[in-house]
Amino acid sequence: MSKEQVYVSVDCEFDGPIPGIHSMLEIGIVVMNHALEDIWESHSYLSPLPEACKDPDTHKWLVANGVYDNWIKNKKDIEPNLINPRSVFTRLNTQLATYGIGNCILVGYPSAVEFMWLRFYFDKYCGKSWPFGYSAIDLETLAMPFLGDNPREFSDEILHNKWPVDLSNQHDALADAKRQASWFKQIMNQYSKEFWGIRAVTERCMSQCNNGE
């Protein structure tokens, strides 16, 4: 019997826009089972890639939004816990493999960003082992039937006004992943109330993606 699908809410923090040229600094993950219950979480600070560099514009954004100050404030706690990316992604790959091939669905906000960074790091450190296939759910797109047809206008505050969550600890990767997971659950529950059979439709779409149909 095949295992049921799981939803994997992921948030990454990085020092530039392009993986490889820049580095992932932090990753938070929350795994939800088919019933949308949290079943596993992970939080890691990563050592920078030795061949990569920091992006000046991203650094300015991190400073302007208080993210850099938070890292500096917690530097003495973070630096001793920096982990080689190979160790982080080997562990993640092992854990996600327990849910079965083709059963992991990425949940991102936006999913295109997380997908790009995850794909690079998994390919670099785990070879051909990639748990998500082409299955990804973007929270902004998922919210469009309820918030309007222009996701560029969406923000944390707009999502929060519709589906309340804890907005503290912004840009802490695990806190962000948990916030995304909460939004995902609330949006999916609203779908199930307002649109008949949406869970079945979603599962069929994901199954077709995994089977290359």
N, CA and C atoms as a LAMMPS dump frame, in Angstrom:
ITEM: TIMESTEP
0
ITEM: NUMBER OF ATOMS
639
ITEM: BOX BOUNDS ff ff ff
-5.0000000000000000e+02 5.0000000000000000e+02
-5.0000000000000000e+02 5.0000000000000000e+02
-5.0000000000000000e+02 5.0000000000000000e+02
ITEM: ATOMS id mol type element x y z
1 1 1 N 0.851 -1.198 0
2 1 2 C 0 0 0
3 1 3 C 0.888 1.25 0
4 2 1 N 0.594 2.195 -0.893
5 2 2 C 1.393 3.406 -0.957
6 2 3 C 1.055 4.312 0.217
7 3 1 N 2.032 5.08 0.654
8 3 2 C 1.816 5.996 1.76
9 3 3 C 1.061 7.226 1.271
10 4 1 N 0.405 7.908 2.214
11 4 2 C -0.338 9.103 1.853
12 4 3 C 0.602 10.278 1.641
13 5 1 N 0.119 11.242 0.892
14 5 2 C 0.896 12.437 0.632
15 5 3 C 1.095 13.253 1.901
16 6 1 N 2.227 13.945 1.957
17 6 2 C 2.492 14.888 3.039
18 6 3 C 2.777 16.251 2.423
19 7 1 N 2.469 17.28 3.193
20 7 2 C 2.714 18.655 2.759
21 7 3 C 3.9 19.199 3.548
22 8 1 N 4.86 19.792 2.841
23 8 2 C 6.11 20.22 3.464
24 8 3 C 6.244 21.732 3.328
25 9 1 N 5.948 22.44 4.412
26 9 2 C 6.096 23.892 4.431
27 9 3 C 7.558 24.24 4.683
28 10 1 N 8.132 25.011 3.762
29 10 2 C 9.558 25.321 3.836
30 10 3 C 9.768 26.828 3.746
31 11 1 N 10.645 27.337 4.6
32 11 2 C 11.106 28.721 4.474
33 11 3 C 12.623 28.74 4.532
34 12 1 N 13.225 29.455 3.588
35 12 2 C 14.676 29.595 3.537
36 12 3 C 15.048 31.066 3.648
37 13 1 N 16.151 31.331 4.31
38 13 2 C 16.738 32.667 4.331
39 13 3 C 18.094 32.574 3.641
40 14 1 N 18.454 33.611 2.885
41 14 2 C 19.677 33.54 2.078
42 14 3 C 20.297 34.92 1.94
43 15 1 N 21.541 34.98 1.47
44 15 2 C 22.256 36.258 1.385
45 15 3 C 22.343 36.794 -0.032
46 16 1 N 21.451 36.338 -0.901
47 16 2 C 21.418 36.816 -2.277
48 16 3 C 20.304 36.128 -3.036
49 17 1 N 20.025 36.563 -4.263
50 17 2 C 18.867 36.037 -4.989
51 17 3 C 19.081 34.722 -5.72
52 18 1 N 20.341 34.314 -5.939
53 18 2 C 20.596 33.173 -6.813
54 18 3 C 21.39 32.093 -6.076
55 19 1 N 20.848 30.87 -5.962
56 19 2 C 21.592 29.796 -5.286
57 19 3 C 22.864 29.431 -6.044
58 20 1 N 23.916 29.16 -5.285
59 20 2 C 25.198 28.834 -5.897
60 20 3 C 26.099 30.036 -5.945
61 21 1 N 25.592 31.121 -6.507
62 21 2 C 26.318 32.387 -6.471
63 21 3 C 26.26 32.958 -5.054
64 22 1 N 25.122 32.734 -4.408
65 22 2 C 24.918 33.157 -3.03
66 22 3 C 24.595 31.93 -2.178
67 23 1 N 24.433 32.131 -0.877
68 23 2 C 24.286 31.005 0.046
69 23 3 C 22.958 31.024 0.784
70 24 1 N 22.433 29.828 1.055
71 24 2 C 21.338 29.678 2
72 24 3 C 21.914 29.772 3.405
73 25 1 N 21.284 30.582 4.256
74 25 2 C 21.785 30.801 5.603
75 25 3 C 20.987 30.053 6.664
76 26 1 N 19.716 29.786 6.356
77 26 2 C 18.833 29.209 7.372
78 26 3 C 17.683 28.508 6.665
79 27 1 N 17.229 27.4 7.231
80 27 2 C 16.084 26.693 6.653
81 27 3 C 15.189 26.171 7.767
82 28 1 N 13.881 26.378 7.605
83 28 2 C 12.893 25.85 8.53
84 28 3 C 11.879 25.007 7.779
85 29 1 N 11.488 23.883 8.354
86 29 2 C 10.571 22.959 7.688
87 29 3 C 9.527 22.462 8.676
88 30 1 N 8.277 22.433 8.223
89 30 2 C 7.194 21.795 8.97
90 30 3 C 6.505 20.816 8.026
91 31 1 N 6.434 19.54 8.425
92 31 2 C 5.774 18.517 7.616
93 31 3 C 4.397 18.255 8.208
94 32 1 N 3.387 18.266 7.333
95 32 2 C 2.011 17.981 7.725
96 32 3 C 1.541 16.713 7.033
97 33 1 N 0.804 15.889 7.747
98 33 2 C 0.285 14.673 7.125
99 33 3 C -0.963 14.977 6.298
100 34 1 N -1.579 13.919 5.784
101 34 2 C -2.737 14.073 4.913
102 34 3 C -3.906 14.754 5.608
103 35 1 N -3.972 14.623 6.927
104 35 2 C -5.034 15.252 7.714
105 35 3 C -4.663 16.67 8.158
106 36 1 N -3.539 17.187 7.637
107 36 2 C -3.04 18.527 7.946
108 36 3 C -2.622 18.674 9.406
109 37 1 N -2.097 17.598 9.973
110 37 2 C -1.528 17.616 11.329
111 37 3 C -0.009 17.695 11.226
112 38 1 N 0.621 18.525 12.055
113 38 2 C 2.082 18.614 12.07
114 38 3 C 2.674 17.303 12.57
115 39 1 N 3.628 16.763 11.826
116 39 2 C 4.226 15.495 12.233
117 39 3 C 5.748 15.558 12.368
118 40 1 N 6.372 16.625 11.853
119 40 2 C 7.837 16.727 11.975
120 40 3 C 8.241 18.154 11.657
121 41 1 N 9.282 18.636 12.318
122 41 2 C 9.816 19.952 12
123 41 3 C 11.332 19.95 12.117
124 42 1 N 11.943 20.912 11.459
125 42 2 C 13.402 21.001 11.454
126 42 3 C 13.81 22.456 11.293
127 43 1 N 14.917 22.829 11.944
128 43 2 C 15.429 24.195 11.864
129 43 3 C 16.945 24.144 11.893
130 44 1 N 17.594 24.708 10.882
131 44 2 C 19.06 24.659 10.814
132 44 3 C 19.617 25.982 10.304
133 45 1 N 20.763 26.378 10.877
134 45 2 C 21.573 27.459 10.332
135 45 3 C 22.709 26.82 9.545
136 46 1 N 22.91 27.286 8.306
137 46 2 C 23.864 26.651 7.411
138 46 3 C 25.142 27.471 7.272
139 47 1 N 26.258 26.773 7.15
140 47 2 C 27.503 27.436 6.795
141 47 3 C 27.404 27.948 5.36
142 48 1 N 27.944 29.142 5.081
143 48 2 C 27.899 29.653 3.704
144 48 3 C 28.71 28.769 2.756
145 49 1 N 28.318 28.765 1.49
146 49 2 C 29.088 28.053 0.478
147 49 3 C 30.438 28.749 0.302
148 50 1 N 31.537 27.998 0.304
149 50 2 C 32.859 28.642 0.23
150 50 3 C 33.088 29.402 -1.068
151 51 1 N 32.414 28.983 -2.143
152 51 2 C 32.618 29.627 -3.438
153 51 3 C 31.656 30.779 -3.693
154 52 1 N 30.737 31.027 -2.743
155 52 2 C 29.685 32.021 -2.953
156 52 3 C 30.065 33.366 -2.332
157 53 1 N 29.243 34.389 -2.625
158 53 2 C 29.472 35.714 -2.079
159 53 3 C 28.145 36.312 -1.623
160 54 1 N 28.223 37.348 -0.803
161 54 2 C 27.031 38.036 -0.346
162 54 3 C 26.601 39.072 -1.383
163 55 1 N 25.299 39.219 -1.555
164 55 2 C 24.759 40.214 -2.466
165 55 3 C 24.529 41.524 -1.715
166 56 1 N 25.096 42.645 -2.17
167 56 2 C 24.97 43.916 -1.443
168 56 3 C 23.533 44.373 -1.266
169 57 1 N 22.698 44.207 -2.291
170 57 2 C 21.307 44.652 -2.193
171 57 3 C 20.53 43.817 -1.182
172 58 1 N 20.793 42.51 -1.169
173 58 2 C 20.137 41.65 -0.193
174 58 3 C 20.582 42.021 1.214
175 59 1 N 21.859 42.341 1.374
176 59 2 C 22.371 42.744 2.687
177 59 3 C 21.659 44.011 3.169
178 60 1 N 21.461 44.97 2.264
179 60 2 C 20.755 46.201 2.632
180 60 3 C 19.326 45.879 3.077
181 61 1 N 18.681 44.951 2.368
182 61 2 C 17.311 44.575 2.711
183 61 3 C 17.282 43.896 4.073
184 62 1 N 18.235 43.015 4.339
185 62 2 C 18.297 42.328 5.628
186 62 3 C 18.477 43.322 6.765
187 63 1 N 19.314 44.344 6.542
188 63 2 C 19.534 45.374 7.56
189 63 3 C 18.269 46.197 7.752
190 64 1 N 17.657 46.625 6.637
191 64 2 C 16.472 47.493 6.704
192 64 3 C 15.298 46.809 7.38
193 65 1 N 15.201 45.489 7.271
194 65 2 C 14.074 44.754 7.834
195 65 3 C 14.388 44.098 9.169
196 66 1 N 15.539 44.445 9.744
197 66 2 C 15.875 43.966 11.07
198 66 3 C 16.363 42.532 11.154
199 67 1 N 16.447 41.854 9.998
200 67 2 C 16.865 40.451 10.01
201 67 3 C 18.34 40.343 10.397
202 68 1 N 19.152 41.206 9.815
203 68 2 C 20.585 41.166 10.1
204 68 3 C 20.851 41.485 11.569
205 69 1 N 20.114 42.468 12.103
206 69 2 C 20.292 42.822 13.522
207 69 3 C 19.948 41.646 14.424
208 70 1 N 18.912 40.902 14.057
209 70 2 C 18.523 39.741 14.851
210 70 3 C 19.611 38.684 14.831
211 71 1 N 20.189 38.461 13.645
212 71 2 C 21.279 37.483 13.549
213 71 3 C 22.493 37.927 14.363
214 72 1 N 22.82 39.221 14.291
215 72 2 C 23.954 39.734 15.057
216 72 3 C 23.696 39.585 16.555
217 73 1 N 22.454 39.899 16.968
218 73 2 C 22.083 39.794 18.381
219 73 3 C 22.249 38.366 18.894
220 74 1 N 21.946 37.41 18.018
221 74 2 C 22.016 35.997 18.406
222 74 3 C 23.264 35.302 17.872
223 75 1 N 24.252 36.092 17.44
224 75 2 C 25.431 35.537 16.776
225 75 3 C 26.141 34.502 17.641
226 76 1 N 26.27 34.788 18.931
227 76 2 C 27.009 33.87 19.8
228 76 3 C 26.297 32.523 19.928
229 77 1 N 24.962 32.539 19.742
230 77 2 C 24.214 31.285 19.783
231 77 3 C 24.176 30.602 18.419
232 78 1 N 24.171 31.407 17.348
233 78 2 C 24.048 30.857 16.001
234 78 3 C 25.356 30.264 15.497
235 79 1 N 26.463 31.018 15.656
236 79 2 C 27.728 30.594 15.038
237 79 3 C 28.18 29.205 15.471
238 80 1 N 28.09 28.842 16.761
239 80 2 C 28.52 27.492 17.144
240 80 3 C 27.625 26.397 16.562
241 81 1 N 26.42 26.796 16.091
242 81 2 C 25.466 25.814 15.585
243 81 3 C 25.365 25.795 14.064
244 82 1 N 26.265 26.509 13.385
245 82 2 C 26.276 26.452 11.93
246 82 3 C 26.624 25.035 11.483
247 83 1 N 25.86 24.53 10.529
248 83 2 C 26.028 23.148 10.095
249 83 3 C 26.42 23.127 8.626
250 84 1 N 27.323 22.217 8.288
251 84 2 C 27.683 22.038 6.888
252 84 3 C 26.436 21.696 6.088
253 85 1 N 26.194 22.375 4.96
254 85 2 C 24.982 22.101 4.177
255 85 3 C 24.814 20.639 3.79
256 86 1 N 25.904 19.943 3.555
257 86 2 C 25.796 18.528 3.19
258 86 3 C 25.131 17.731 4.309
259 87 1 N 25.501 18.017 5.551
260 87 2 C 24.89 17.306 6.678
261 87 3 C 23.407 17.635 6.799
262 88 1 N 23.062 18.921 6.62
263 88 2 C 21.664 19.34 6.723
264 88 3 C 20.809 18.638 5.682
265 89 1 N 21.262 18.659 4.417
266 89 2 C 20.424 18.126 3.346
267 89 3 C 20.453 16.604 3.279
268 90 1 N 21.521 15.995 3.747
269 90 2 C 21.518 14.532 3.853
270 90 3 C 20.475 14.09 4.87
271 91 1 N 20.403 14.8 5.993
272 91 2 C 19.416 14.476 7.027
273 91 3 C 17.996 14.727 6.521
274 92 1 N 17.79 15.874 5.85
275 92 2 C 16.464 16.179 5.302
276 92 3 C 16.044 15.145 4.268
277 93 1 N 16.981 14.755 3.419
278 93 2 C 16.688 13.773 2.382
279 93 3 C 16.282 12.435 3.001
280 94 1 N 16.992 12.032 4.037
281 94 2 C 16.68 10.778 4.723
282 94 3 C 15.287 10.833 5.349
283 95 1 N 14.981 11.961 6
284 95 2 C 13.679 12.101 6.652
285 95 3 C 12.544 12.126 5.63
286 96 1 N 12.666 12.92 4.582
287 96 2 C 11.593 13.038 3.599
288 96 3 C 11.389 11.734 2.835
289 97 1 N 12.454 10.948 2.697
290 97 2 C 12.324 9.653 2.017
291 97 3 C 11.428 8.694 2.782
292 98 1 N 11.296 8.897 4.091
293 98 2 C 10.452 7.991 4.886
294 98 3 C 8.971 8.132 4.535
295 99 1 N 8.609 9.227 3.873
296 99 2 C 7.204 9.442 3.517
297 99 3 C 6.844 8.814 2.177
298 100 1 N 7.835 8.241 1.508
299 100 2 C 7.567 7.543 0.26
300 100 3 C 7.865 8.382 -0.969
301 101 1 N 8.338 7.734 -2.019
302 101 2 C 8.673 8.416 -3.271
303 101 3 C 7.421 9.043 -3.876
304 102 1 N 7.519 10.318 -4.23
305 102 2 C 6.404 11.005 -4.872
306 102 3 C 5.314 11.482 -3.946
307 103 1 N 5.529 11.392 -2.639
308 103 2 C 4.475 11.76 -1.695
309 103 3 C 4.671 13.127 -1.041
310 104 1 N 5.821 13.759 -1.269
311 104 2 C 6.095 15.056 -0.637
312 104 3 C 5.673 16.195 -1.56
313 105 1 N 4.845 17.085 -1.036
314 105 2 C 4.384 18.243 -1.793
315 105 3 C 4.903 19.494 -1.101
316 106 1 N 5.686 20.276 -1.806
317 106 2 C 6.256 21.501 -1.252
318 106 3 C 5.177 22.57 -1.099
319 107 1 N 5.181 23.24 0.044
320 107 2 C 4.313 24.391 0.276
321 107 3 C 5.212 25.593 0.52
322 108 1 N 5.109 26.615 -0.333
323 108 2 C 5.987 27.768 -0.22
324 108 3 C 5.256 29.087 -0.355
325 109 1 N 5.941 30.14 0.055
326 109 2 C 5.355 31.483 0.016
327 109 3 C 6.462 32.498 -0.268
328 110 1 N 6.81 32.664 -1.568
329 110 2 C 6.268 31.979 -2.748
330 110 3 C 7.022 30.676 -3.007
331 111 1 N 6.335 29.724 -3.589
332 111 2 C 6.93 28.404 -3.794
333 111 3 C 8.063 28.431 -4.808
334 112 1 N 8.016 29.366 -5.784
335 112 2 C 9.059 29.422 -6.812
336 112 3 C 10.426 29.681 -6.201
337 113 1 N 10.476 30.519 -5.165
338 113 2 C 11.749 30.846 -4.518
339 113 3 C 12.281 29.636 -3.751
340 114 1 N 11.434 29.062 -2.906
341 114 2 C 11.881 27.91 -2.106
342 114 3 C 12.258 26.738 -3.017
343 115 1 N 11.482 26.499 -4.073
344 115 2 C 11.753 25.398 -4.999
345 115 3 C 13.146 25.549 -5.602
346 116 1 N 13.462 26.761 -6.054
347 116 2 C 14.754 27.016 -6.696
348 116 3 C 15.917 26.734 -5.748
349 117 1 N 15.817 27.25 -4.527
350 117 2 C 16.913 27.06 -3.582
351 117 3 C 17.028 25.605 -3.132
352 118 1 N 15.897 24.972 -2.859
353 118 2 C 15.93 23.575 -2.44
354 118 3 C 16.494 22.688 -3.537
355 119 1 N 16.074 22.918 -4.775
356 119 2 C 16.54 22.072 -5.879
357 119 3 C 18.059 22.157 -6.026
358 120 1 N 18.597 23.371 -5.91
359 120 2 C 20.045 23.523 -6.018
360 120 3 C 20.767 22.745 -4.922
361 121 1 N 20.335 22.913 -3.675
362 121 2 C 21.034 22.28 -2.559
363 121 3 C 20.841 20.764 -2.55
364 122 1 N 19.665 20.286 -2.898
365 122 2 C 19.47 18.842 -2.977
366 122 3 C 20.33 18.248 -4.094
367 123 1 N 20.369 18.899 -5.259
368 123 2 C 21.186 18.392 -6.366
369 123 3 C 22.666 18.395 -6.001
370 124 1 N 23.112 19.43 -5.313
371 124 2 C 24.526 19.566 -4.968
372 124 3 C 24.966 18.526 -3.944
373 125 1 N 24.094 18.25 -2.963
374 125 2 C 24.515 17.411 -1.845
375 125 3 C 23.852 16.04 -1.785
376 126 1 N 22.787 15.838 -2.557
377 126 2 C 22.086 14.545 -2.512
378 126 3 C 21.978 13.883 -3.88
379 127 1 N 22.675 14.405 -4.872
380 127 2 C 22.667 13.797 -6.193
381 127 3 C 21.294 13.835 -6.838
382 128 1 N 20.85 12.687 -7.304
383 128 2 C 19.574 12.597 -8.025
384 128 3 C 18.381 12.457 -7.093
385 129 1 N 18.622 12.438 -5.8
386 129 2 C 17.533 12.249 -4.848
387 129 3 C 16.837 13.587 -4.601
388 130 1 N 15.637 13.732 -5.153
389 130 2 C 14.876 14.979 -5.06
390 130 3 C 13.459 14.628 -4.651
391 131 1 N 13.025 15.002 -3.454
392 131 2 C 11.769 14.469 -2.897
393 131 3 C 10.483 15.053 -3.469
394 132 1 N 10.559 16.199 -4.175
395 132 2 C 9.332 16.911 -4.519
396 132 3 C 8.85 16.723 -5.956
397 133 1 N 9.666 16.137 -6.809
398 133 2 C 9.251 16.043 -8.202
399 133 3 C 8.922 17.429 -8.73
400 134 1 N 7.743 17.582 -9.332
401 134 2 C 7.283 18.898 -9.781
402 134 3 C 6.081 19.364 -8.963
403 135 1 N 5.936 18.821 -7.767
404 135 2 C 4.752 19.11 -6.947
405 135 3 C 5.052 20.227 -5.957
406 136 1 N 4.412 21.37 -6.175
407 136 2 C 4.575 22.505 -5.277
408 136 3 C 3.274 23.301 -5.23
409 137 1 N 2.926 23.771 -4.052
410 137 2 C 1.743 24.6 -3.87
411 137 3 C 2.199 25.979 -3.405
412 138 1 N 1.768 26.998 -4.132
413 138 2 C 2.103 28.372 -3.794
414 138 3 C 0.957 28.991 -2.988
415 139 1 N 1.272 29.505 -1.799
416 139 2 C 0.219 30.027 -0.923
417 139 3 C -0.529 31.203 -1.539
418 140 1 N 0.194 32.076 -2.222
419 140 2 C -0.462 33.235 -2.821
420 140 3 C -1.469 32.801 -3.884
421 141 1 N -1.069 31.849 -4.721
422 141 2 C -1.978 31.341 -5.746
423 141 3 C -3.168 30.641 -5.105
424 142 1 N -2.9 29.866 -4.055
425 142 2 C -3.963 29.145 -3.362
426 142 3 C -4.988 30.109 -2.77
427 143 1 N -4.524 31.294 -2.364
428 143 2 C -5.407 32.261 -1.713
429 143 3 C -6.206 33.118 -2.695
430 144 1 N -5.886 33.056 -3.982
431 144 2 C -6.518 33.951 -4.949
432 144 3 C -8.05 33.891 -4.978
433 145 1 N -8.696 32.724 -4.872
434 145 2 C -10.167 32.721 -4.903
435 145 3 C -10.808 33.522 -3.769
436 146 1 N -10.043 33.752 -2.694
437 146 2 C -10.599 34.433 -1.536
438 146 3 C -10.114 35.878 -1.399
439 147 1 N -8.962 36.193 -2.023
440 147 2 C -8.358 37.516 -1.824
441 147 3 C -8.257 38.339 -3.097
442 148 1 N -8.615 37.775 -4.23
443 148 2 C -8.516 38.524 -5.481
444 148 3 C -7.521 37.91 -6.434
445 149 1 N -7.467 38.47 -7.644
446 149 2 C -6.71 37.839 -8.718
447 149 3 C -5.334 38.439 -8.937
448 150 1 N -4.83 39.225 -7.988
449 150 2 C -3.491 39.798 -8.137
450 150 3 C -2.647 39.486 -6.909
451 151 1 N -1.972 38.331 -6.914
452 151 2 C -1.195 37.95 -5.734
453 151 3 C -0.035 38.885 -5.439
454 152 1 N 0.369 39.711 -6.411
455 152 2 C 1.429 40.685 -6.147
456 152 3 C 1.023 41.667 -5.045
457 153 1 N -0.28 41.829 -4.857
458 153 2 C -0.767 42.767 -3.839
459 153 3 C -0.907 42.115 -2.467
460 154 1 N -0.734 40.808 -2.377
461 154 2 C -0.891 40.122 -1.1
462 154 3 C 0.3 40.429 -0.188
463 155 1 N 0.069 40.369 1.092
464 155 2 C 1.122 40.57 2.094
465 155 3 C 0.799 39.73 3.305
466 156 1 N 1.744 39.64 4.246
467 156 2 C 1.484 38.915 5.487
468 156 3 C 0.257 39.491 6.202
469 157 1 N 0.157 40.819 6.196
470 157 2 C -0.95 41.452 6.91
471 157 3 C -2.289 41.118 6.265
472 158 1 N -2.325 41.106 4.935
473 158 2 C -3.567 40.782 4.227
474 158 3 C -3.967 39.332 4.491
475 159 1 N -3.004 38.427 4.419
476 159 2 C -3.29 37.024 4.73
477 159 3 C -3.74 36.878 6.179
478 160 1 N -3.071 37.594 7.075
479 160 2 C -3.383 37.518 8.503
480 160 3 C -4.795 38.019 8.791
481 161 1 N -5.224 39.068 8.089
482 161 2 C -6.569 39.6 8.298
483 161 3 C -7.64 38.583 7.906
484 162 1 N -7.334 37.743 6.936
485 162 2 C -8.29 36.718 6.498
486 162 3 C -8.146 35.448 7.32
487 163 1 N -6.9 35.041 7.573
488 163 2 C -6.622 33.802 8.315
489 163 3 C -5.584 34.138 9.397
490 164 1 N -6.011 34.46 10.607
491 164 2 C -5.104 34.942 11.651
492 164 3 C -4.004 33.932 12.012
493 165 1 N -2.793 34.454 12.154
494 165 2 C -1.642 33.658 12.589
495 165 3 C -0.785 34.529 13.502
496 166 1 N 0.221 33.91 14.102
497 166 2 C 1.209 34.641 14.896
498 166 3 C 2.205 35.297 13.941
499 167 1 N 2.265 36.627 13.925
500 167 2 C 3.154 37.346 13.009
501 167 3 C 4.492 37.715 13.642
502 168 1 N 4.774 37.221 14.833
503 168 2 C 6.055 37.531 15.479
504 168 3 C 7.175 36.707 14.849
505 169 1 N 8.403 37.102 15.177
506 169 2 C 9.609 36.397 14.692
507 169 3 C 9.661 36.312 13.167
508 170 1 N 9.389 37.441 12.507
509 170 2 C 9.475 37.474 11.052
510 170 3 C 10.901 37.155 10.611
511 171 1 N 11.003 36.342 9.567
512 171 2 C 12.269 35.934 8.953
513 171 3 C 13.124 35.064 9.871
514 172 1 N 12.512 34.48 10.872
515 172 2 C 13.067 33.303 11.521
516 172 3 C 12.508 32.124 10.726
517 173 1 N 13.391 31.306 10.154
518 173 2 C 12.956 30.329 9.149
519 173 3 C 11.91 29.348 9.687
520 174 1 N 12.089 28.86 10.905
521 174 2 C 11.115 27.915 11.445
522 174 3 C 9.793 28.613 11.763
523 175 1 N 9.859 29.809 12.337
524 175 2 C 8.637 30.556 12.623
525 175 3 C 7.872 30.843 11.332
526 176 1 N 8.602 31.188 10.268
527 176 2 C 7.959 31.448 8.984
528 176 3 C 7.328 30.179 8.413
529 177 1 N 8.042 29.057 8.525
530 177 2 C 7.5 27.791 8.025
531 177 3 C 6.238 27.396 8.781
532 178 1 N 6.223 27.638 10.095
533 178 2 C 5.03 27.348 10.895
534 178 3 C 3.875 28.27 10.509
535 179 1 N 4.193 29.526 10.242
536 179 2 C 3.169 30.491 9.837
537 179 3 C 2.567 30.067 8.485
538 180 1 N 3.418 29.695 7.563
539 180 2 C 2.948 29.204 6.261
540 180 3 C 2.063 27.97 6.425
541 181 1 N 2.476 27.053 7.293
542 181 2 C 1.697 25.834 7.526
543 181 3 C 0.314 26.178 8.079
544 182 1 N 0.263 27.161 8.987
545 182 2 C -1.021 27.572 9.55
546 182 3 C -1.92 28.17 8.477
547 183 1 N -1.369 29.033 7.64
548 183 2 C -2.149 29.6 6.54
549 183 3 C -2.647 28.501 5.597
550 184 1 N -1.745 27.573 5.279
551 184 2 C -2.11 26.484 4.364
552 184 3 C -3.287 25.681 4.91
553 185 1 N -3.24 25.339 6.186
554 185 2 C -4.332 24.57 6.803
555 185 3 C -5.651 25.343 6.746
556 186 1 N -5.583 26.628 7.098
557 186 2 C -6.808 27.423 7.117
558 186 3 C -7.391 27.598 5.717
559 187 1 N -6.522 27.832 4.734
560 187 2 C -6.999 28.002 3.364
561 187 3 C -7.596 26.692 2.846
562 188 1 N -6.924 25.57 3.111
563 188 2 C -7.437 24.279 2.657
564 188 3 C -8.77 23.954 3.311
565 189 1 N -8.896 24.289 4.586
566 189 2 C -10.173 24.057 5.266
567 189 3 C -11.282 24.917 4.67
568 190 1 N -10.944 26.138 4.272
569 190 2 C -11.954 26.987 3.641
570 190 3 C -12.34 26.444 2.273
571 191 1 N -11.349 25.93 1.538
572 191 2 C -11.656 25.276 0.27
573 191 3 C -12.643 24.137 0.485
574 192 1 N -12.379 23.319 1.495
575 192 2 C -13.221 22.141 1.714
576 192 3 C -14.645 22.533 2.081
577 193 1 N -14.806 23.699 2.694
578 193 2 C -16.142 24.165 3.06
579 193 3 C -16.869 24.784 1.866
580 194 1 N -16.12 25.489 1.015
581 194 2 C -16.781 26.29 -0.015
582 194 3 C -16.763 25.665 -1.407
583 195 1 N -15.838 24.725 -1.64
584 195 2 C -15.73 24.124 -2.969
585 195 3 C -15.812 22.612 -2.831
586 196 1 N -16.809 22.011 -3.385
587 196 2 C -17.03 20.573 -3.253
588 196 3 C -15.869 19.793 -3.869
589 197 1 N -15.346 18.837 -3.12
590 197 2 C -14.357 17.908 -3.646
591 197 3 C -12.997 18.509 -3.945
592 198 1 N -12.66 19.672 -3.357
593 198 2 C -11.385 20.304 -3.706
594 198 3 C -10.2 19.449 -3.299
595 199 1 N -10.301 18.737 -2.164
596 199 2 C -9.184 17.891 -1.746
597 199 3 C -8.935 16.79 -2.766
598 200 1 N -10.001 16.2 -3.268
599 200 2 C -9.849 15.144 -4.274
600 200 3 C -9.253 15.698 -5.556
601 201 1 N -9.675 16.907 -5.944
602 201 2 C -9.138 17.53 -7.155
603 201 3 C -7.65 17.82 -6.987
604 202 1 N -7.284 18.367 -5.817
605 202 2 C -5.877 18.67 -5.547
606 202 3 C -5.034 17.405 -5.602
607 203 1 N -5.515 16.342 -4.974
608 203 2 C -4.76 15.093 -4.954
609 203 3 C -4.59 14.532 -6.362
610 204 1 N -5.633 14.628 -7.18
611 204 2 C -5.531 14.125 -8.544
612 204 3 C -4.509 14.929 -9.347
613 205 1 N -4.53 16.268 -9.175
614 205 2 C -3.559 17.112 -9.877
615 205 3 C -2.141 16.761 -9.467
616 206 1 N -1.914 16.569 -8.161
617 206 2 C -0.585 16.249 -7.685
618 206 3 C -0.15 14.868 -8.178
619 207 1 N -1.086 13.928 -8.228
620 207 2 C -0.785 12.596 -8.72
621 207 3 C -0.376 12.631 -10.185
622 208 1 N -1.079 13.445 -10.964
623 208 2 C -0.746 13.593 -12.38
624 208 3 C 0.614 14.219 -12.562
625 209 1 N 0.939 15.218 -11.706
626 209 2 C 2.264 15.85 -11.772
627 209 3 C 3.363 14.826 -11.494
628 210 1 N 3.148 14.021 -10.453
629 210 2 C 4.162 13.046 -10.069
630 210 3 C 4.332 11.958 -11.124
631 211 1 N 3.232 11.651 -11.832
632 211 2 C 3.293 10.597 -12.856
633 211 3 C 3.658 11.143 -14.24
634 212 1 N 3.886 12.47 -14.301
635 212 2 C 4.285 13.067 -15.565
636 212 3 C 3.194 13.151 -16.587
637 213 1 N 1.942 13.122 -16.148
638 213 2 C 0.816 13.196 -17.09
639 213 3 C 0.573 14.637 -17.527
